[in-house]
Amino acid sequence: MVHQDPDSHPLTPPQTLHEIFPPVQKSHILNCAFASWHTRYKSITPKARTIPLTPEFLAYLREDGIILPDDEGVSPPAATTTADSDDEEMSAPSNFPPGEAEDEEDDEEDRARNPTQRFPQLHSQIKQTIAALGGAVTPKLNWSSPKDALFMSATHTLECRTPGDIYLLLKSSDFITHDLEHPFDDTDPSDPTPASSIQYHLVLRKYFNMNPALEFRTFVAGRRILGISQRDLNHYAFLGELKSEIRRLVVGFFNESLAGFPDGDFVFDCYVEPTAREGGGERGRRVWLVDINPFAPRTDSALFSWGEILRLRTQEVEEADEEVVEVRLLESGDPEAWGFGTATYSASKLPRELVEAGVQGEEAVWEFARRWKGIMEEIERGEGEGSET
Ligand SMILES: Nc1ncnc2c1ncn2[C@@H]1O[C@H](COP(=O)(O)OP(=O)(O)OP(=O)(O)O)[C@@H](O)[C@H]1O
């Protein structure tokens, strides 16, 4: 390393991830909203419905406090859509049925007691959609699921069986608040698209037991896969043997189904079925699209760091060669001993380096987390790895 005289060569200030990231266009954020891509990729996505949200429901989500529906007190109006229109986006319900209450004071009280008085048709539509999807769903808004609110759920999962289950999770989640209040954070400021132009949807996905070991996050840039990462932060011994099969399946899935996504750079999550079955095609095991995320700093970089991904992005490759695509797995360790990896709340996971360093205990984890930002910045500047001896 060449040491410069600080007087004659002022030090370059450390660059943050946001400074080294290519500008994110608002159109990219919009393309990654579930309802934007779901129409195109319905056949490769587990069964889901998107319900356009009304201003009244969005106001309810934004309000402080959690008042849940008293279903006994709600008489849902007749359905406005066919509940089994599997692939159809549902039409937005109107705010109130004709003949709404005349006494404004009573009305106010009713609304305070039972928020669904403000969106009875939407409430009813949500109920019907849960039933149409088999009685158990997992919710999300345009980009995020309320994974940070699992502590509010009786089952500690994202499984919801009633509209009240859904409202409780959505209203308790900072990730949902982020979708509502900061959708265009870190995007190109010169792009004038206003956040107010966003149509919000409630996404209800038919709930099924996913094996978290088989969820993978894939980073794509310039329509080329840069890397594939295990998404859940637990060590699964059996994955090691499956590494090349995972690579083959995910690369094949991308080439066949996703290479035409409107943006060249994006991040997708997929689920590899545990066993081969009929309908899995030539590849045997079926691969499902779970989510498409922005190629942006706020997207979790899983077992990679964004610094690494950005470096891979600029590397020249002769031609797309699936053998060079790294599948990164958590190779060692005992999840029981770490005590923080969970199957359904991957946002609670910590950097791979921390896991491999065996940091345990809440205080030690937080201490490490406080120092993590600095470590990341070093790695991104290329100093962290280079300084290792
Ligand atoms: N249909 C489903 N049934 C059961 N669980 C599901 C289903 N779809 C997704 N999940 C679980 O919910 C998790 C979160 O889903 P999703 O990736 O859509 O949320 P997200 O908030 O966008 O996550 P991230 O912020 O990490 O991108 C998935 O990792 C998966 O474990």
The ligand as an SDF file (V2000), in Angstrom:
LIG
                    3D

 31 33  0  0  0  0  0  0  0  0999 V2000
  -46.9020  -18.5210   -0.3340 N   0  0  0  0  0  0  0  0  0  0  0  0
  -46.1550  -18.5410    0.7660 C   0  0  0  0  0  0  0  0  0  0  0  0
  -46.4540  -19.3530    1.7990 N   0  0  0  0  0  0  0  0  0  0  0  0
  -45.7120  -19.3620    2.9310 C   0  0  0  0  0  0  0  0  0  0  0  0
  -44.6490  -18.5840    3.1270 N   0  0  0  0  0  0  0  0  0  0  0  0
  -44.2870  -17.7460    2.1300 C   0  0  0  0  0  0  0  0  0  0  0  0
  -45.0240  -17.6850    0.9060 C   0  0  0  0  0  0  0  0  0  0  0  0
  -44.4230  -16.7630    0.0950 N   0  0  0  0  0  0  0  0  0  0  0  0
  -43.3830  -16.2830    0.7870 C   0  0  0  0  0  0  0  0  0  0  0  0
  -43.2980  -16.8660    2.0060 N   0  0  0  0  0  0  0  0  0  0  0  0
  -42.2920  -16.6120    3.0430 C   0  0  0  0  0  0  0  0  0  0  0  0
  -42.3040  -15.2310    3.3460 O   0  0  0  0  0  0  0  0  0  0  0  0
  -40.9860  -14.7180    3.2510 C   0  0  0  0  0  0  0  0  0  0  0  0
  -41.0170  -13.2830    2.8350 C   0  0  0  0  0  0  0  0  0  0  0  0
  -41.6220  -13.1700    1.5610 O   0  0  0  0  0  0  0  0  0  0  0  0
  -41.1310  -12.0680    0.5490 P   0  0  0  0  0  0  0  0  0  0  0  0
  -39.7890  -12.3880    0.0190 O   0  0  0  0  0  0  0  0  0  0  0  0
  -42.1660  -11.8600   -0.4860 O   0  0  0  0  0  0  0  0  0  0  0  0
  -41.0710  -10.8200    1.5420 O   0  0  0  0  0  0  0  0  0  0  0  0
  -40.1820   -9.5360    1.4770 P   0  0  0  0  0  0  0  0  0  0  0  0
  -40.6350   -8.6600    2.5780 O   0  0  0  0  0  0  0  0  0  0  0  0
  -40.1900   -8.9580    0.1090 O   0  0  0  0  0  0  0  0  0  0  0  0
  -38.7350  -10.0750    1.8220 O   0  0  0  0  0  0  0  0  0  0  0  0
  -37.3620   -9.2800    1.5830 P   0  0  0  0  0  0  0  0  0  0  0  0
  -37.5140   -7.9460    2.2110 O   0  0  0  0  0  0  0  0  0  0  0  0
  -36.3280  -10.1410    2.2560 O   0  0  0  0  0  0  0  0  0  0  0  0
  -37.2010   -9.1980    0.1120 O   0  0  0  0  0  0  0  0  0  0  0  0
  -40.2730  -15.6350    2.2600 C   0  0  0  0  0  0  0  0  0  0  0  0
  -38.9040  -15.6550    2.4870 O   0  0  0  0  0  0  0  0  0  0  0  0
  -40.9150  -16.9670    2.5690 C   0  0  0  0  0  0  0  0  0  0  0  0
  -40.2320  -17.6050    3.6280 O   0  0  0  0  0  0  0  0  0  0  0  0
  1  2  1  0
  2  3  1  0
  2  7  2  0
  3  4  2  0
  4  5  1  0
  5  6  2  0
  6  7  1  0
  6 10  1  0
  7  8  1  0
  8  9  2  0
  9 10  1  0
 10 11  1  0
 11 12  1  0
 11 30  1  0
 12 13  1  0
 13 14  1  0
 13 28  1  0
 14 15  1  0
 15 16  1  0
 16 17  2  0
 16 18  1  0
 16 19  1  0
 19 20  1  0
 20 21  2  0
 20 22  1  0
 20 23  1  0
 23 24  1  0
 24 25  2  0
 24 26  1  0
 24 27  1  0
 28 29  1  0
 28 30  1  0
 30 31  1  0
M  END
$$$$
